[in-house]
Amino acid sequence: MDRDTFSALAVITAVAVVAPLISVWTRNRIPDVVLEIGLGIVVGPYVLEMARVTPVVDALSFIGLAFLFFMAGYEIDTKRLRGRPLRLATIGWFVSLGIALVIAAFLLFIEFTLSILLIALALTTTALGTLLPMLEDNGELHTRFGTFVLAIGGAGEFLPIVAVTVLLSGDNPFGTSFLLICFVLLSAGAVALALRPTPHRVAVLLGRTLDTSQQLPIRIALLLVVLLVWIASRLGLDVLLGAFAAGLVARLANQGETAHVIESKLNAIAFGVFVPVFFIVSGMEFNVDALLDRPATILRVPIFFGLFLVVRGVPTWFVHRNDLTRPDRLAAALFAATGLPLIVAITKIGLDRGDMKPENAAALVAAGMLSVLVFPACAFALRHRSRGRFGEAASDAGAID
């Protein structure tokens, strides 16, 4: 590797250490992901010029993106989310898509944007991977309310990925849809294998290697990620779909006494190594000049910030009117409007295709960072008030059909 790569990696790893320290110092009021992107902007070529993105660093960033969506897929417990939470979340997302398409068409008409689909899909995302550790830290992940939020986040992350795959991965949506069906069938076959009982000898072997340098279950998980990402790319589909599907399969396969240990090791690899690289590099690539060159461009940030709430928040508030209390509905709407990782991915696609203005890409990412900083904090405050007013039993009790 060249000197620039080593220099960049030294700066990136330093930022990856500093970001959580600042987050802890602020009592987690500022999420790690915001700090990683923000510090990436500071050390990047547009501000302090301490590091630049080399081909090796870019490859590591892509691996981090793949791991981010692998863990997002892994965290979706299909048994827990099926039924009413998933139905409502899916309905809410399609309503969001309809609203987003109308808004994006208007923005295209007034020449505010260059593409309807890119803007619409960016507005319909929810940052499930970013919200998961926040929900866990605040004791909400395993509550009834948390189940609804997980379903909302799952729909807001999985369905946009499918839409990106079908609508933006090629010039022939019908052909892409056919390939998508083939990929789904292949993934279903992998799921069927994952659900089969593991022979006792194999389970013992896998468990035994967890305490050695062999780490066989972790290597199998990594193989699964690479295989499904490779298959998705060979089929001309979005590679993020492959990573997400690998997470779903790995979750179903990881059962038994060692499940928690394996999950902990996967979390360590993803969030301890690769995912921070993706967010920091995203900050380094953030086009500050495009955002600051003209004062009018900065106004795009609050516009997109408000549109997140309109597109994702309002449908979520409406479809859950019979299932959540008023404060909880508002909290769920704020969580639904929180988006960032997939926004970064979509803006990159738009810039590579020449279908997105640089100022819109920068404004969307900045608005996404602002949503991660503001919406979850407000949602947890509402949720705390809801628990104090109605009691945990009134707020979280009851079956989910």
N, C-alpha and C positions, 0 to 999 in steps of 0.2 A: 504493500500500500504506500501511497505517496505521503509527503509531509502534510499536505493540506487535509488529507483524510484523518491522519492521527490527530492533528490539531483540532479538527471539527469534533471528533469523537471525545477528546478530552473536555472540550467546552460543553458538549451535550451531556456527558455523564455528570459533570459538575452541576449543571442546571437540574438534572434529574435528582440530585441529592438535595440541592437548595430548595426546590419547589415544595416538597412535603414538609421540610423544616419550617418554611414560612407559613404553610397551611396550618400546621400544628400550633405555631405561635399565634395565629389569628383565631385559634379555637375552631378551625375548619370552616370559618365563615367564607374563605376564598377557596374554592375547590382546586385540587391539584391540577386538573386539566387546564383551567384558566391560567394558573401560574406558569405551567409548562409552555403554553402557547405564548403568553405574555413575555416571559423571559427569553423564549426563542426569538421573538421579534427584536428584543433589546440586543441580543448577541449576534443577530443575523446581519446580512449585508446591507440592510436598509437603515441601520442605526449605528451600532458600535463597530460593525465589520470584524468581529472577533473570529467568525467561522463562516465557511460557505459550504453549500451542499455539493458534495462530490458524488460520482456514480455509486461508490460503495455506501456512502451515507444514505443516498436515495434508496438503494436496495434494502438497507436495514429499516428505513422508514416504511417501505411497502410491507415488509414482514410484520412490522408493528401494527399496521392497519389490518392485515390479515388476522393477527392474533386478537385484535380488539373485537372483530366480528365473530371470531371463533368463540371467545368468552361470552359474547352477547348471546350467541346461540346456545352455549352450554348452560347459561343461567336460566333459560326458559324451561320451566317444569311443565310439560304438556299435560300431565295428569292433573296438576293443580289448576291450570288456567282454562281447561276445557269447560264448555258449558256457557253459562250466561256472561261471565267476564269477557271471554274471547269473542262471543257474538256481538256484544255491545261495543267492544274495542274495534272490531272489524267494520261494523256499521259506521262508527264514528270516523274511522279513517277514510272510508269512501265518501262520506259527506265532506270531509276536509278536502279530499281531492277535487270534488266538484267545485267547492268554493275557490280553491287555489287556481283551478283552470280558468275560471271567470276573471279572477283578479289578474292573473298573468296575461290573459288575452287583452285586458284593458291596458296593462302596463306596456305591452307590445304595441298597441294601437297608438299610444302617446309617445312611442319611441324611447321609453324608459329602459326597456330590455331588448334583447335580440332573440330570445327563445321563450315560447310558452311553457314547454315541458320542463326545461331545466329549472326555471323559477318555481313552477308549480310543485315539482317533486321536492325541491329544497324546503319549501314552506310546509310540507306534510310530514317531515321527519320528527322523530322523538329520540332523544339521546339515552336509550336504555342502558347502554354500557356505562355511561357517566352517572346515571341515577342510582344504579344498583348499590355501589358502596355507600352512597348517602343514605339510602333507605335502610341498609344494614346497620350503619352507625347510629341511626336514630330509632332503631327498634321497630321499624315499620315493615320490614321485608316479609315477615311471616304473619302479618295481621290480615284481616279481611280486606281492609282498605288497600294494603300492600298488594294483595292479589289482583285487585282491579287496576292498580297502577302498573303492575308487571304486564298485564294483558294489553293495556294502552300502549306501553312502551314497546312490547313485542310487535304489535301491529304497526306502530310508527317507525319501526326499524326494518322488519322483515318485508312488509308490503312495498315500501319505497325501493328496496333492493331488487325485488322482483320486477317492479315497474322500470327501474333503470336498465335491468337486464333485457327486458322485452323491447323497450322503446328507444333505448340509447345505444345498444350494443351492435347495431347493424342497420342496414338500409332495408331489410326485409323483416318486418315484425312477425309475419306469419311463419316464416322459416325459423326465426328465433324462438317463437312460441313452441314450435315442434321440438326444437332442441331442448327447450326448457322442460317440456314434458318428459323427454328422454332422461334428462338429468334428475328429475323428480323420481322417476321410476328406479333409476340407479340408486338414488339416495334411500328410497323406500326399501330396496333390497339390503342396503347396508344397515338400515334400522332393524329389519327382520333378523339379520344376523346378530345384531347387538342385543336383541331381546331374548335370544336363545340362552338357556342356562349354561353357564360356564362350567365345563368339566372340572371336577375337584382337583385333579392333578395340575391342570392349567392354572386354576385360581391360586393354588399353593405356590406354583412357580412364579407367577406374577407378583404375589405378595412378598415372596422371599427376596426378589430382586430390588424391591423398593428400598431396602436398607443397604444396598451395595452400589458399586459404581455402574452397574448394568442398567438400572432404572427402566426396565422393559416396558411397563405400562405407559410411562411418559414418552418413550420412543415410539410406541404404537400410536399414541395420540398425535404426535408430531407427523408421523407417516400419514395418518388419516387426513390431517390438514393439507399436507402437500399434495396428496393424491386427488382430493376433491377440488382443490384450487386448480391443479393442473388439468383435470378433466373439464372443469368449467371453462378454462381458458381455451382448451383444444376445441370445445364445442362453440366457441365464440361468445360465451356468456360472461357476465361480469364475475370476476374472480372473488368478489366479496360474497357472492351467493354461495360459492364453494366453501369458503371459510365458515360462513354462518351454518351451512348444512353440516359441516364437520363437527361443529359445536353441539348441534342437536343430537347427532349420532353418538358422540362421545359421552354426552350426559346420560343417554339411555343405556350405554354399555357399562358405565361406571357404577356398579352396584356392589353391595357386599361390605365386609368389614373394613376394607382398605379404601373405600370411596372417598372418605374425608381427606385422607392422606394424599391421594392422587389429585384431588381437587386443589388442595393447598399447594402442591408442587406446580400444577398448571398455572395457578394464580401467580406464583412466584416468577415463573418464566415470562408470562404475559405482561404483568403489571410491574414486575421488578426489572425487566430487561427491555423488551421490545416496544411495548405500547408507549412508554414515555418518549422513546426516540421519534415515533410518528408525530406526536403532538408538538414536540420541540422543533422538529424539522418543519412542520406546518407553520409554526411561528416564524422560523427563519425565512420561509418562502412567502410570508405574508407581505403583500405589496403595499407598503406604507405610503409610497409616493402616489399610488393610484387613489388612495383615500384622502390624502392631504393636499394634493396639487390644486384642487379647486374647493373652496368652502362649501359649495352646493353639494359636493359629493358626500360630505360628512352627514348631511341631512338624510341620506339614504339609510344610515344605520338605524335611527329611530323609526323610520318607515318600515323596514323589514322586521324590526323588533316588535312593532305593533301588529304586523301581519301574522307573525308566529302565533300571537294570542288569538287573533281573529280566526285564522285557518284551523288551528289545532285545538285551541281552548274552548271556543264557543260550541263546536259540535260535541266535545267531551262533556261539557256542562249540560247540554241538552239531553244526550242519550242516556245519561246516568241519573236522570231526575227522579226515578222511582227506586233507586238502589242505594244512593248515598245522601247523607244529610247535606244541607246547603253549604256549610263550611267545607265539608269533605269534597263536595262537587267542585267548588272553587279551587281547592288544593289540587285535585286531580287535573283540572283544566290547566293549572300552572305547570304541573309536571309534564303534561302532554305537549305544552308549548316550548319545552326546553329541548333545544337541538344544537348539535355541534359536529360530532364525528362524521356523520353522513353528509352534512352540509359541506364540510371540507372536501370530501370525496367528490361530490357532485360539482362543486365549483372547479375542481381540478379537471374533471371531464369537460366541463364547459369551456374552460380556457384552452385545453388541448384541441378541442374541436373548432375553436373560434366562434362559438355560439354564445359566449357570455362576455359582457364588458368587464374589463379588469376592475373598474370601480365598483361594479355590482358584486363581483366575487369577493373583493375586500370588505365591502359593506355587509354582505351576508355572513361572512366568517366573524366579523366584529359583532354583529347582532347576535350571532350564535353564542359567542363568548359572554356577551351581556346577559343573554337568557339563562345561561348556566350559573352566572353570578347572582342574578336577581330572583328568578322564578322559584327555584327550590327553596331558597331562604324564606320567601313569603309563604310558600306552600307549607313548610314545616311549622311556621308560626301559626297559620290557620289550623293545622292539624293539632297542634298542642292546645289551642283554644278549644277545639272541638272535643278533645279528650277531657279537658277540664270541665266543660259545660255539660256534656251529655254522658260522660263516663265511658270507659273502655268497653263495657258490656253493651251499651246502647249503640256505640259507634261501630264496633267490630263483630258483634255477635250476629248469628243468623246463618243459615245455610245458603250456599250459592248454587243455584240450580243450573 
